[in-house]
Each structure stands twice: as structure tokens, then as C-alpha cells.
Amino acid sequence: MSSAAPSPPYFKRHIFFCLNQRDNGEACCADHDAQGAFDHCKSLVKKAGLAGPGQVRVNKAGCLDRCAGGPVAVVYPEATWYTYVDRADIEEIVESHLKNGQVVERLLVPPGVGR
């Protein structure tokens, strides 16, 4: 067994945006401009100098199975689930959580909300 100290994570935080599109008429995040939210978040993270190794990674995801709370995004390693309505919500998530580590309570997806 190695006695070396664990290395720091490659990224401090990941935010995953559900971009799933359903063709059967069921509710999905893509119906709420999830792509636009993803693009806005990625732009804000880059502009703030938060992108890259040791910092923040903005990722696309397929269905995250929390459709009833959608649109959704999740921040790891904290496993904090967010919903959002507009660009201002994304800006608040970036500034408060991704930059300063403070959860945005008003945007949390309630526990137990699933598909």
C-alpha cells in the first residue's frame, strides 16, 4: 500500500446539464432550453477564469432521471441538484456555487423528485 498523499482531483467541480430530448412527448430538459443554459454556463465559467484542470468542468449529459424537476443540472463532487428557469439562475449557480462553493438553496431540486 502506498503512503503517498492522495493527489488533488483533476477538476475541483463538475457541473452536468441534462440535455435529453424525448420524442414521445414526455417532459424533458431539452424542452426548457437546456442547451442554451449549458452554453451560457460554459461561457460564464470561461469568462470568470474558472475553466480547466484544478477548477471547473461544464459537461453535457443525457437523461439524469430527475425529469419531474427539470430542467436539471448537478454539481459534483457535492452531488447538488439544481433546477433553473433563466440565464440569471445559471449566473447565480456559477457565481455562488462554482466560484465560491456556496449552494444556491432556492434552486435545489427537492429530494425524492425523480422521473
Contacts in CASP RR format, 6 or more apart in sequence:
PFRMAT RR
TARGET T0000
AUTHOR 0000-0000-0000
METHOD contacts of the structure
MODEL  1
MSSAAPSPPYFKRHIFFCLNQRDNGEACCADHDAQGAFDHCKSLVKKAGL
AGPGQVRVNKAGCLDRCAGGPVAVVYPEATWYTYVDRADIEEIVESHLKN
GQVVERLLVPPGVGR
8 54 0 8 1.000
9 54 0 8 1.000
9 77 0 8 1.000
10 53 0 8 1.000
10 54 0 8 1.000
11 52 0 8 1.000
11 53 0 8 1.000
11 54 0 8 1.000
11 55 0 8 1.000
11 56 0 8 1.000
11 57 0 8 1.000
12 54 0 8 1.000
12 55 0 8 1.000
12 56 0 8 1.000
13 55 0 8 1.000
13 56 0 8 1.000
13 57 0 8 1.000
13 75 0 8 1.000
13 76 0 8 1.000
13 77 0 8 1.000
13 78 0 8 1.000
13 97 0 8 1.000
13 98 0 8 1.000
14 56 0 8 1.000
14 57 0 8 1.000
14 58 0 8 1.000
14 59 0 8 1.000
14 75 0 8 1.000
14 76 0 8 1.000
14 77 0 8 1.000
15 41 0 8 1.000
15 56 0 8 1.000
15 57 0 8 1.000
15 58 0 8 1.000
15 59 0 8 1.000
15 73 0 8 1.000
15 74 0 8 1.000
15 75 0 8 1.000
15 76 0 8 1.000
15 93 0 8 1.000
15 98 0 8 1.000
16 59 0 8 1.000
16 60 0 8 1.000
16 61 0 8 1.000
16 64 0 8 1.000
16 73 0 8 1.000
16 74 0 8 1.000
16 76 0 8 1.000
17 29 0 8 1.000
17 34 0 8 1.000
17 37 0 8 1.000
17 38 0 8 1.000
17 41 0 8 1.000
17 58 0 8 1.000
17 59 0 8 1.000
17 60 0 8 1.000
17 61 0 8 1.000
17 71 0 8 1.000
17 72 0 8 1.000
17 73 0 8 1.000
18 29 0 8 1.000
18 34 0 8 1.000
18 61 0 8 1.000
18 62 0 8 1.000
18 63 0 8 1.000
18 64 0 8 1.000
18 66 0 8 1.000
18 70 0 8 1.000
18 71 0 8 1.000
18 72 0 8 1.000
18 73 0 8 1.000
19 29 0 8 1.000
19 30 0 8 1.000
19 34 0 8 1.000
19 35 0 8 1.000
19 38 0 8 1.000
19 60 0 8 1.000
19 61 0 8 1.000
19 62 0 8 1.000
20 28 0 8 1.000
20 29 0 8 1.000
20 30 0 8 1.000
20 34 0 8 1.000
20 61 0 8 1.000
20 62 0 8 1.000
20 63 0 8 1.000
20 64 0 8 1.000
21 28 0 8 1.000
21 30 0 8 1.000
21 31 0 8 1.000
22 28 0 8 1.000
22 30 0 8 1.000
26 67 0 8 1.000
27 67 0 8 1.000
27 68 0 8 1.000
27 70 0 8 1.000
28 63 0 8 1.000
28 67 0 8 1.000
29 64 0 8 1.000
29 67 0 8 1.000
29 70 0 8 1.000
29 71 0 8 1.000
29 72 0 8 1.000
32 70 0 8 1.000
32 71 0 8 1.000
33 71 0 8 1.000
34 71 0 8 1.000
37 71 0 8 1.000
37 73 0 8 1.000
37 84 0 8 1.000
37 87 0 8 1.000
37 90 0 8 1.000
38 58 0 8 1.000
38 60 0 8 1.000
40 87 0 8 1.000
40 90 0 8 1.000
40 91 0 8 1.000
41 58 0 8 1.000
41 73 0 8 1.000
41 90 0 8 1.000
41 93 0 8 1.000
41 94 0 8 1.000
42 51 0 8 1.000
42 58 0 8 1.000
44 90 0 8 1.000
44 91 0 8 1.000
44 94 0 8 1.000
45 51 0 8 1.000
45 56 0 8 1.000
45 58 0 8 1.000
45 94 0 8 1.000
45 98 0 8 1.000
48 94 0 8 1.000
48 99 0 8 1.000
49 55 0 8 1.000
50 56 0 8 1.000
50 94 0 8 1.000
50 98 0 8 1.000
50 99 0 8 1.000
51 57 0 8 1.000
51 58 0 8 1.000
56 98 0 8 1.000
64 72 0 8 1.000
64 74 0 8 1.000
65 114 0 8 1.000
65 115 0 8 1.000
66 72 0 8 1.000
66 81 0 8 1.000
66 109 0 8 1.000
66 113 0 8 1.000
66 114 0 8 1.000
66 115 0 8 1.000
67 114 0 8 1.000
67 115 0 8 1.000
68 113 0 8 1.000
68 114 0 8 1.000
68 115 0 8 1.000
69 83 0 8 1.000
69 109 0 8 1.000
69 110 0 8 1.000
69 113 0 8 1.000
69 114 0 8 1.000
70 83 0 8 1.000
70 109 0 8 1.000
71 83 0 8 1.000
71 84 0 8 1.000
72 81 0 8 1.000
72 82 0 8 1.000
72 83 0 8 1.000
72 109 0 8 1.000
73 81 0 8 1.000
73 82 0 8 1.000
73 84 0 8 1.000
73 93 0 8 1.000
74 80 0 8 1.000
74 81 0 8 1.000
74 82 0 8 1.000
75 82 0 8 1.000
75 93 0 8 1.000
75 97 0 8 1.000
75 98 0 8 1.000
78 103 0 8 1.000
80 97 0 8 1.000
80 103 0 8 1.000
80 108 0 8 1.000
81 108 0 8 1.000
81 109 0 8 1.000
82 89 0 8 1.000
82 93 0 8 1.000
82 104 0 8 1.000
82 107 0 8 1.000
82 108 0 8 1.000
82 109 0 8 1.000
83 107 0 8 1.000
83 108 0 8 1.000
83 109 0 8 1.000
84 90 0 8 1.000
84 93 0 8 1.000
84 107 0 8 1.000
89 104 0 8 1.000
89 107 0 8 1.000
92 104 0 8 1.000
92 107 0 8 1.000
93 104 0 8 1.000
93 107 0 8 1.000
96 102 0 8 1.000
96 103 0 8 1.000
96 104 0 8 1.000
97 103 0 8 1.000
97 104 0 8 1.000
END
